[in-house]
């Protein structure tokens, strides 16, 4: 299964001849290649997988994805806690 994470473009730059971006993932920042989304502008959202921005998202789509990821994380934590309690 592949998972692409939404993030906001904070900065655009070039590295080794490739368009790159500094991406903010809810406070964590990392670089990603923008070759597939060269038209993206600072302040826009993209989904990133394996270091590549794959698609531009509008803010509403990005927020919906982040909310769903937060919900999934909470579900997984609760499930892990229940499994731990059942072992004890």
N, C-alpha and C positions, 0 to 999 in steps of 0.2 A: 504494500500500500504506500502511496506517495502522499505527502502532505505539503501544501504550499501555504506559507504564512503571509498575511497582509502586513505591510509596513509603509511608512511615509518617507518619501524622498526628502532628505535634509540638505544634500549637497550633490552636485554632479561634477565629475572630473574625468580625465582620461588617464588610463594606465596601460602601458605597453601597447598603445594604439587602439585600445578598446574603451568604449564609453562605460563608465562606472558610476555608481552612486553610493552615497552613505545613506543607509536605510535605518529608520527608527522603528523598532519593533516593540512598541509599548514601553519605551525606556531603555531597552537594550539596543545598541547600535552596531551595525556590521556593514561591510561593503558587499555589493552585489554587482554583477555584470548587467549592463543595460542594453546589450546587443539586440535583444528581442523587442525592446521597448524604447528605442532611441529618441522618440518624440516626447517622452515623459518629462514633466517639468518639476522643479523643486516645489514641494507642497502637495503634490499628487500622491496617491496610493498605488502600490503595485503588489502583486502576490509573488513571493519568492520561493523557489525550490532549488536546492543544491547550488546556491550561490548565483542563480540567474533570475532576474525579474522577468516573469513570463507574460503578465497581462497587467494593463492599467485598470484600476478600479475607481469608481467614484467613492466619495467619503461614506455614503450610506451603505454601499456594498461592503466596504472595508469594516465599518463598525458592526454590521450584522455578522460578518465572519468572525471578528474578534469576540463578540458576545457568545457565539456558538462554541468557539474554542474554550472560552472560560467556563461555560456550562459543562462541556465535555470533561474538562479537567476536574471540576468539582465532583462530577459523577464518578470518575475514575478514582479519585482520592477516597470518596465514601465507600466505594466498592473494596478498595484495598484495606481500609480500616475495618470493614466488616469481616473480610477474610482473615485478618490478623486476630480479631476478637474470637472468631470461631475456632482458631487453632489453639487459643489459650484456654 
